[in-house]
Amino acid sequence: MARSRRKANSPPYEDEHLSSDSSDDSGDSQYDTDLTEPDCEDDQLKDAGDVAQLFADNEHLPEYYLQQLEQFDESVYTQEDYSKGTVSLLDQVETRWNQFCACIRKDPQQEFLKLSVGILYTFLDWALNQRRGKNGRRLPGIKRKSSLETFWKVFRLVFERATSGKIENRMNRQMRRVIRKLSRNHKLSCKGREKSTMYVEDLTMVVETAISTTKKKFGHGRHRIELCLFLQLAGLTANRPQAILNLMYRHIRVSLLRDPQGGPHRIVIEFTFEFTKGFLGTKDENTYILPEIIFDPSLVLSPHVSLLGLLFGDRAFKRVEGQEVLFSADQLPRLNIPEDCNELPLLLDPALDDVPVFRQTERSLQGMSISPDKPLPYSTLLPWVKTIGVITGFRQVARPYSLRYGAAKALDNSGSVSDSLRNLIMHHADTRTFLKYYLDRRIDKYLPALIRGLNPDEDIMHAACRMSRTIDPNRPQDLTTVQSSSVNQRPEILALVQRRDELRQQLGRPLSRHRGTVKYDAYRKLNQEINGARERARNALLSQLQEKYDQEQPMLEVQRQLSEATLEKAVKTKLQRSEELPPPQKRLIECLLSLPPPTLDQEMRRRTEAIDAVAVYCQFEEGETCRLPRNKRFETDVVELDGPGNHPSEDEATESKSQPDSPLEAAFRSIMKDHRPLFCFICLGQKELDMKKRVQQFASHGDVSKHIKRKHLQNIAAGTVITCNICDQKFDKVMHFQRHAIDFHSTVTGSVACNHQ
């Protein structure tokens, strides 16, 4: 309650209270409003109407707080505050516990109350023997002792969440012996997973591979750029992968900073990572300041080029009265900092504050596009990094956390970073976290030289610890067509195929009329089981071939070099040919792999061209990785007017001699005049699509129908307005669009029920 206002020369409180009449008269004459505090508070609060007036300005009445006090549940606040990932893990282990109790016909809550070593031993043994999970899916299983220890630790948290108590220390000590015995009985590996540490030299090779490879496609060009930006930020800021993926435009600040040494103005990008880790709530924010490097020897490690390319591609800079001011990279060299100022902020559009920088794709009639607001999940990024590591040639598995390990190791070896600053950067509360989980067990110091007082050759030790040490381009990375097909002759796969064929004969054709029946569901599960068995067999065969290569090839190479007669190299039966690079990717590679020029103007032009190349590639749809074997792929996708089978008639030849058609004109004429054209009129109408994909010619009209159903029609969401860019017509139903395809473009697209409900 506010205090009553008092004049400067007023007497003490006791005197003022005794002479209230005189003070009230003088106070009322000086103020337009009543006093803040009533004089006779006890008398006024006796009246219920006055109480209602007293709380009239408050947001809630007293009954609201009384009801809240009665309904308050303290159990919600006695639980630990875990992140979503940890809660999901706890739920999985609790589900396992409930399944186990149902198996032995016990009540889960009652077993929690009378927990014993015997029931825990039986539960862990049951968990180790499980091979199938939800809906009959095959479980990966627990294969290492460390994984079993982690499972036990999570179970202790489940117990604590269910009972609000902890397992006693005596039982914890007994469970250590239980885990050792179960590890021996189930032959679990006592060796932990190797921590693959990716240093900056390895990072350079990985980013170069991500930019230039055609063995892996990302569907949309922006995803290739997003992967490069993620690798750069993870390797240069040592942040957790999920913290980088949660980056939004409001966490980024771009400015032009004056060089204190009198050099050219530098572009400075500041990243503020809010979501570092979810345990016990959000951590304090760390802001990373990354100034631009003039004459950067390698633009592939420059997050400025990647991020500015994304910003220009998204038109992310703030507008002035609705008009774009900064929309191209060639405007940056013309900017200057005002006098008496040290920076020029380049503000981003506030409408994009909550838009993630890393976003996933969406499929539509026109193909692939970037979602406006859906963030890229970690489950999508992880296989990307693993695949790029395999293509680079690493024998160790490349993971997103490999970059954090390498950055942490570099900080630890740096003499300018203290342990406290390293813990701040890594968001570690204690140095023991780094020692236990991040520090590689391989000693990267030349101990004999250090002990003997000799010069420690750090370069050779650093080279011996890098992931790129094991690169071998001749090591098998995938199976050949013959090797991939050989897994179909395995007995377990043949047995599954026989069961599926027998069930298919019982169902009869067409299979779609049996949807929803028990036999149809069993048929689908058999198909899934066959595909999974084939994939596991292929992975096992590839691992065997790689292990055989690692054991035999080194000594064969020694034999070849030591033999007097030079051995002939093995003739490769399959031509290793990289797919032709599209023009946007060629430009991207040329700009990012360029060397620093001698002059400053040329360096500014080099940076501008690189940013523009990234911005253009962010709009490019590169397609998906081809899953067909190379001997079944089409070698020619573009129309060849002078090739065999494409010769026009005599009348058309006479007309074409005067004015030859381009591939684009020939494709347009085909979809408007031919009875069953061999071109996709939807792809042809997309002007932003690569020309090679727009004029792609299929082998038959049936292939055109399959392409339209799989790539375009099945990705249409309900209520979407469909546009034919060739005829400039719009349709609100899929069947109307399919009718238009038959009537105007002579293209059959299949039944409506198969594509859109």
N, C-alpha and C positions, 0 to 999 in steps of 0.2 A: 504494500500500500504506500502511495506517495506521501511524503511528509508535507505538513501544512507550511505555507510560506510565512516567513517571519521577517519583520523589518530589522534593519541593522542595529538600531538602538533599543530593541525589545529586551525586556527583563528575562531572567532565567525561566526555565520551563515551569517550575513550581509557582513562581509569581504570576506567570502568564495564565496558568490554569486557574488560579484563585481569582484573578481579575478578568475573567473571560468576557464580561459584558462590555467593558470599555474597549477591549482589543477587538471585539467583533464589530463594534460600530465603526471604529477607525479603518478596519480592514475592508468592510463593505463599501466604504466611501472611496477607496483607492482602486479597487479591481472591478471590472465589468462582470466577471463570472464569479460563481460561488467558490468558496474555499475548496481545495482538493480533498481535504480530510474533514469528515463531519466532526462536530464538537462532541455530541453525545452519541457515540457509536453504539454503546450497549443498548440504549433505548430504541434506536432506530432498527437494529437487527432483530428486535423482537417481533416486528411486523413482517409477515411473509411477503406482502406486496413490496415492501422496501427491499427485501432480499432479491426479489426478481429484478427490481430496478438496478440494484447494485451490480448484477451479473448481465445486464442487458447488452453491454458492449463486448462481452466475451464470445468466443466462437461456439462453445458448448455449455449446456446447463450442468449443474452438479450431478443430476441423475446419470448423465453420460459417463462421468468418471466413476461413479459408484458401480454401474454395470460393468465397466471395464475392469475394475478391481475384483469383482466377483468372478468374472470369466477368465482371469489371467491364468495362463498355463506356464508354470515354471520349468516343466520338463523340456520345453523347447530351447531354453537358454542354458541348460546344464550340459548339452551336447557340444562336442567339438565343432569348430567352424572349418569344415574341409571344402576343398574345391570340388567342382562338378566331376572331374576325372576321378578323384579319390572316392567320392560318394558312389560313383558308378562301380568302382572296383569293390567297395564294401558290399554293395548290393549283389554283385556276382558271387562273392564268397558266401554271403548269407543265403543266397539261393542254393548253393551247393550244400550248405549245412541242412537246409530244410529238405532237400532231396534225399540226403543221407538218412535223416531221421525218419522220413517216410519209408525208406527202404528197410530199416530195421524196426519199423512200427513203433516209433517213440515220438513223444511230443517235444518239439524243438525248445520251447521255453522251459519246460521242466528239466530237460537235459542241461540247459545253461545253468540252472540253479544247483544241480548236483554234478557238476563237471568233475571228471576224473581223468587220470592219465590213460586208463584203458579205453575210454570212449574217444579220447583224442587220437590215440594210436590207431584205432579202427577207422576213424574218420579220415585221417591222412592217407592210410592205406587204401581206403575206398576211392579217394580223390585221385590217387596215382594210377588206379586201375581203370578209370573212366576213359572210354574211347569215343563215345558219342555224346553230343550235347543237345541243344534245343532243336526240335524238328528233325532229329536224326543226323545232324551235321557232325562231321568228324572233328574231333578236338585235337589241337596240336600236342597236348599233353605236357607234363612236367618232365624235363630231361636233365636238369641240372640241380645240384644240391642247393645252390644259391636261390633258385626259383622256389624250391620247397621252403626255404627259410623265409622268403618274402611272403609266401602263402600263409605261413604260420603267423607272421607279424600282422598281416591284414586281418586274420581271424581274431587276434587279440583285440583289435579295434572294433570288430563286429561285436564281440562279447561285451566290450565296454559300452558300446552304444545301446545294446539291448538290456543290460542290467545296471548301468550307471556305476559299475565297479570294475576293478582290474583283477586279472588273474594273479594269484599270489606268486611271490618270487620262488618259492620251493618248487612249485609246479613248472615254472619257466626253466629252472635248472634241469628238471627231469626231462623236459621236452627236448633239450639239446641232445640227450642220449637217444631219445626216440628218433629224432631226425637223422642222426648218424646211422642208426640201425636200418631205418627205412631206405636211406641212400644206398647202403650196401645191398640190401635185398633187391631193390629195383635197379641196381647198376646205374645210378645217376652219376653224371660227370661232376667231379669236384673242381674242375677248372671253370672259372667264370668267363663270361663273354669278353673277348678282346676289345679294348677301347681303341678304336681307330682314330688317330689324331691327324687332322688335316691342317697342315701348316700353310702359310701364305703362298709358297711355291706350288703346292698341290692345288690350292684354291685357284690360282691363275690357270692351270691346266683344265680344271673342271669348268670354269666359266667359258674358256675358249671352246671347249667341247660343246657346251650347252648352246653357244651361239652358232656354231658351224655344222653340227651334226644333222644328218637327214635320216639316221636310223631311228630316231625318236622324234615324233611330232606331237604337238601339244593341242591340236585342234584349232586354237586361236593364237595368233602371233603375240598377243599381249601376255599370255601365260609364259612364253619363252622369256620375255623381258622380266616378268615378275619373278621367275626362278633366278635369273641373274641378279636382280636386286636383292632377293632374299639371301643368296650366297654371299653377296658383298656385305650386307649389313650383319649377317651372322658371323662372318669371318673377321670383320673389322670393328665390331662393337661388343662382341662376346655376349650377346643377349640370348635368352632362351628362344627357341623356335616359335612357340605360341605367342610370346610377347611381340615378335616381329609380325606375325600374321594378324594380330589384333590392331596393327597400326592403322590409324584413320587420318584423314586430312587435317583435322584439328590438332593433331600431334606434330605437325610439320610446320616449320617456319623458314622461309626463304628470304634472304636479304643480300644486298650488295654492300660489302664492307670495304672501308678505305684501308689500304695497306700502310701500316706504320713506317715501313721502310721506303716508301715512295714508289713502289711498284704499281702495276695495274690493279684496279679494283678486283676484289675476290668475291666470288659467289660463296656464301656460307649457308649451309643447311643444318638446321637444328631438329633433332628427333627427341621427342619426349615419350618414353615408353611407360604407360600407365599399368598395363596388365602384365606384371612380371611373374607373379605366382599367387595362387588363390588361397593358400593356407592362412588362416587367421585374418582374412580380409585382404584388401588391396595394400600393397607395399608403397613406400614413398617413391615418388617419381624421380627417375634419373633422366637428365637431359644431356644428349651427346651432340657436341658442336663439331661439325666436319667442314673445315674450310676447303675450298677448291685448290687443287695442286696444279700450278702453271707448269707447262712442259712435262706433264705426267708421262712417264715412260710406257705406261700400259693403261689404256682407257677401259680395258675389260675389268679392272678393279676400281673404277670410278663410280661410286653411287650417285654422283652428281649427274652424270650423263644419263643413267638409267632412270632416275627419279624425275629429272626435268623432262625427259622424253615422255614419261607417263603423264606428267602434269600438262604438257602441251597437247598430248593426245586426248586427254579428258577435258580440255578447255577449262582448266581448274583455276586460273587466275581471276581475281576480282574484276568485275565490270564497273564502268563509270556511267551512270545513268542508262544502264541496260546495254551499253556498247562495249565490245571487247577492246581492251587496250593492249594487252600483252598476249599474243597468240602464236608467235613464232620465235624460234631460237635465234634467228638472224637479227632480232631487235635487241638482244642482250648486249652486244658490243657497243651499241649506240647510247646506252644508258650511262648516266653520270651522277655522282653524289653531289647534292647542293652544298654550297659553301657554308662553313660553320657547322656542318653535320658530318658525322662519321659513318653513317649507313643510310641506305635507301631500302626500306622494307618492300618486298614484292609480295603483296597480300594475296591470299587465296580466297576463293569464293566461299562466303559463310554458309551457303546452301549445301556445300559438300562437307561440312564439319563431321557429320556422322557417317560418311561414306568410307568403307574400307579401301585401303590402297590395294590390297591383294584380294581379288574377287574371283568367283568361279564363273563358269560359262553357263549359258542357257541355250537350249535347242529350240528352234522355231522353224517355220516353213522356209525361211531364207537360209537356214543353216545354223551356224554357231554365232552367238553374240555374248558379250560380257554382261553379267548381271549388274544392275545398278546398285544393289545393296547387300547381296549375299556374300559373306566372307569366304575366302578359300580355306577349306578344312585341312588340318594336319594330315589326315588320312590320304589326301590327294597329293600333298607335297612329298611325303615320305617315299613312295615308289618312284617319283621323279628323280629325287636325289640318288637313290640306289641305282636306277637305270643309267643315269649320266655317269656315275662312278664306274659301272661295268663297261660302258662304251669308252671311257677314258683309258681303261686297262688296269684299274686297281684290282689287286687280288683281295684286299680287305674290303669289307662292306662299307660303303660310304653312307653315312647317316647325317641328318641335320645337326645332331649333337656333336658330330666329329669336328665341326667348325668351332663350336663353343670350347671343346677341349683344346684345340690348337690355339685359339685366341687366349685362353687362360694360361696355357703354357708359355706363350710369348710374353704375357704380362708378368709371369713369375720370373722369367729369365731377364726381364728388363731391369736395369739398375735404377731407372727413374720412377718406378712404381713401387710403393711400399705395400706391405701386407694389408694395411687398413684400407688403402685406396683400391687394391685389388678386390677386397671383400665388398667394398661399396659398388664397384663396377659389376661384380658378379652377383650381387644381392645375396651374399652369404653372411650369416650372423656370426660365424666362427670360422677360423682357419682350418679346423678339423674337417669341415665339409670338403674343402679343396683337396686336402691330403688324402682323404678316404675315397672320394668319388671321381676326382678330376685328374689327379696326378698320374701320369703314365708310369707303369712299373718298369719300363725300360730305362736304364740309366743312360742319359744322353751326354754325359761328361766323360772325357778321356782320363780316367782315373790313374793309369800308370804314368802318364805325362804329368798330371798334377802332383802326384806323390813324389815323383823323381825331380820335380822342379823344372821340367821341360816346358816347351811352348805347347799349350793345349790346342790341338787342331780342331777348332769348333766347327769349321766348315764341313770336314769329312764326317764328324759325328752327327751334325745336323742332316747331312745327306743320307746317313745310314738310318735315320729315324723317320724319314718322310714316307708317306704312302706311295709317292711316285717312284720309290726305289724298286718296287715290284712290278712296274709296268712292263708288259710283254705284248706287243700287238698281235703276235702269232698264237697266243693262248686262246683256246676255243671260248667263244662268247655265246654262241647259240648252236643249235643242232641243224644239220643238213636235212633236206626233205626226206631222204632215205632213213636217217637215224630217227627222225620224228615219227615216221610211219611205223618203224619197227616195234614201238611200244604196243601197237594194237595186237600183236601176236602173243602177248603175255597171258598166261592162263587165267588170272583173275579178271582181266579185261574181257577176254573171250567169254567167260562165264556170265558176266554182267550183260554183254551184248546179246547173248543167246536168250537170257531171261527177258530182256526188253523186246526182242523180236517176237518171242512167243506171246507176250502180252499185247503187242501191237496187232498180231494176227487175230487175237481174241476180240479186240476192240473193233477192228475193221476200219474202212475208210468212209467218210473223212473223220479224222480224230476230233475235230472241233465239236462234233455233235455229242461227244461224251464228256464235255467239260462239266466239272462239279461232281463227277462220280468218283467212287473210291478207286476204281481201276485206272482212271485217267490221272489221278494224283499219284498213284504208284508208278505210272509210266513216266511222269515228269521227274519224280525222285530218282528213278533209275537213270534217266538221262543226266541228271545232275551228278549222280554217283559215277557214271562213266566218264564224264568230263573231268571230274576231280581226280579220278584214278589215272587218267591219261596225263594230266598235268603233273601229278606227283611222280609218275614214272619218267616223264621227260626231265624233270628237275633232277631226279636221282641219276639218270643216264648222263646228263651234262656234268654233274658233280664227279662222276666216275671218270669221264673223259678228261676233265680238268686235273683231277688228282693224278691220273696216269701221265698226263703231259708234264706236270710238275716233277714227277719222279724220274721220268725217262729223258726228257728233252735236254736238261743241262748236260748230262754226260754224253749224249749224242752230239751236242755242240762241241764239247771238248774233243771227242773222237774226230769230228770233222776238221777241227783246226789243227790237230796234231798229226793227222794222216798225211802222208806225202802226196798221194793222189787226191785231188780235190773231189769231194763227193758231189754228185749232182743233186741239186735241190729238188725236193719233191714237187712234181708238177701238180698244180692245183686243177682239179676237175671242174671247179665252179669259178666263174669269173667274178672276182670281187669288185663290183662297180658301185660307186656311190650314186645315189639318185641326183638328177640334175637340180641344181639350186634354183629356186625362184628368184626373180630380180630383186624383190625387197630384201631377201636374205643375203644375196650377193652384196648389195649396198651396205647392209648392216655389218657384214664381216669386213669389208674394205675399210669402213670408217672406224670401227672399234679396234682393229688390229694395225692401224697406221702408226708409224713412228713419229716422235715429236719433231717438228720442223725447226729450222734455225732462227726464224724471226718471230716476233710477238704477234704480228698481224696474221701470219700463217697459222700460228697456234690457236688464235681466236677463231679463225675459219675452220680449223680442224675440229675444235670443240663444237662449233655450230652445226657442222655437217653431221657429226656423230649424234647430237641431240635430235636433229631432224630425222635421221635414219631410224632412230628408236621410236620417235613419234609416229612415223609412217608405218613401221612394222606393227605397232600396237593396234592398227586398224586392219591388219592383214589376216585373213582366214587361211591357215596353212593346211588344214585337214588333219585326219587322224593317221596314225602309223598303220601301214599296210600289214595285215596279218597273214596274207597269202604267201606261200613259198615263192621264191624268185622265179622258178621255172613256170609258174602259173600266172605271173603278173603280165599286164599289157605293157609292151615295150613302147608303143606309140599311142599317145593320147590325143595328139593334135591332128586335125584334119590335114591330110596331104593331098592336095588337089591333083598332083601329077603322079601319084602312086598307083600301083596296080589295083584295078577294081573301081577306080574313081574317075575313069575317063568318061567325059560327057558324050552325048550323041553328036552326029555330024552337024545338025542344026544349032545345037547349043555350043558346039566348038567354034562354029563360025562367029557366033555372037560374042563368045568369051574372048576371042582373040583381040577384038577391038577394046574390050574393057574387062580384064580378068578380075574375078571376085577374090576378096580376102577370105580367110577362114571364118571370120565373124559374119560376113555377108552370106557365105555359103550356109552357115548354120541357121541364120535367120530365114533364108529362103526355104530351107528344109523343113523347119517346124511350121511354116505357113502353107506349104504346097505339097509336101510328100505325104503319102498315105500313112505310113508308119515310120516317122523320123527316128533317127538314131542319136538324137541330141535331147538333153533335158531342157525344156523351155523355161523351167524355174531358175536353173543355174545361169542360163543364157541371159535372163533379164536382170541379173545382179551386176550392176556396173562396177561395184567395188571389189568384185571377186577377181582372182587372178585369171588372165586371159586363157591360160592353158586349161583351167577347170571350166571356164565358160563354154569353150568350144570342144570339150571332150566328146569324142565319138565312141559309142558303145558297139559291141559286137552284134547285138540283136535288139529288137524292140522289147523283148522280154527283159533284157538287162536294164533297159530304160525304166520299165515299170517297177522292177525291184528297187532300183536306185531311188525313184520318187517316193515309194512307200517307206523305205527304210530311213532315208535321210531327211525327207521333208514332211510327209503326211503324218507319220507316227509321233512327231514332235509338236503337233499343234495342240495348244491348250483349249479347253472348252470356252466358247464365247469369243474366240479370236476372229477378227476380221481378216480375211485372206485377200491378198492383192495379187493380180497377175500383172507384172511389170511390163510384159510385152504388149498387152492390149489395154493397160491402164484401167482395169475393171476390178471391182471389189465384191466379195461374196461373204455372207455371214454364216454359211453352212458349207461343210466339206463336200457334201454331195453335189451342191451347185458348182463348186470349183471343179470337181471331177467331170461333171457334165460339160463344162466349158472346155476342159482339156481334150475331150473326145471330139466335140463339135468344131472347135477352132484350130486345134493343134494336132488332131488325129493321134492322140497319145492315150493309151489305156493305163489307168492307175490302180486297177483292182477294185474290190468291193469295199463299200463304206464301212461295213461292220468290222472288218479286219483292221481298220486304221484308226477310226475315231468313233467314240461312243457319244 
